[in-house]
């Protein structure tokens, strides 16, 4: 796929917001956040800090 072709296709469609893309980006962001939280929780020295802020 060439970049110029992609650009022309976007110009032809011209949607203000790509809802599907947004949903994918949000779900990917959420997964990354959850993964980070899980990794942090797996470290023992982070657990007391998290517990302090959760209260």
C-alpha positions in Angstrom: 0.0 0.0 0.0 1.4 3.4 -1.0 1.1 6.4 1.2 -0.3 8.6 -1.6 -3.1 6.0 -2.2 -3.9 6.0 1.5 -4.0 9.8 1.5 -6.4 10.0 -1.4 -8.7 7.4 0.1 -8.9 9.3 3.4 -9.6 12.5 1.4 -12.4 10.7 -0.5 -14.0 9.3 2.6 -13.5 12.3 4.8 -15.0 11.2 8.1 -14.6 13.7 11.0 -13.9 10.9 13.6 -12.9 7.4 12.8 -15.0 5.6 15.5 -13.5 2.2 14.9 -9.9 3.5 15.1 -10.8 5.4 18.3 -12.3 2.3 19.9 -9.2 0.3 19.0 -6.9 3.0 20.4 -8.9 3.3 23.6 -9.0 -0.5 24.1 -5.3 -0.8 23.4 -4.6 2.1 25.9 -6.9 0.4 28.5 -5.1 -2.9 28.0 -1.7 -1.2 28.4 -2.9 0.5 31.6 -4.2 -2.8 33.1 -1.0 -4.6 32.1 1.1 -1.9 33.8 -1.0 -2.1 36.9 -0.7 -5.9 37.0 3.1 -5.7 36.5 3.4 -3.1 39.3 1.2 -5.2 41.6 3.5 -8.2 41.0 6.3 -6.2 42.7 6.1 -6.6 46.5 7.6 -3.1 47.2 4.9 -1.4 45.2 2.0 -3.1 46.9 2.2 -1.1 50.2 2.4 2.1 48.2 -0.6 1.2 46.2 -2.5 0.1 49.3 -1.8 3.4 50.9 -3.3 5.3 47.9 -6.3 2.9 47.4 -7.7 3.7 50.8 
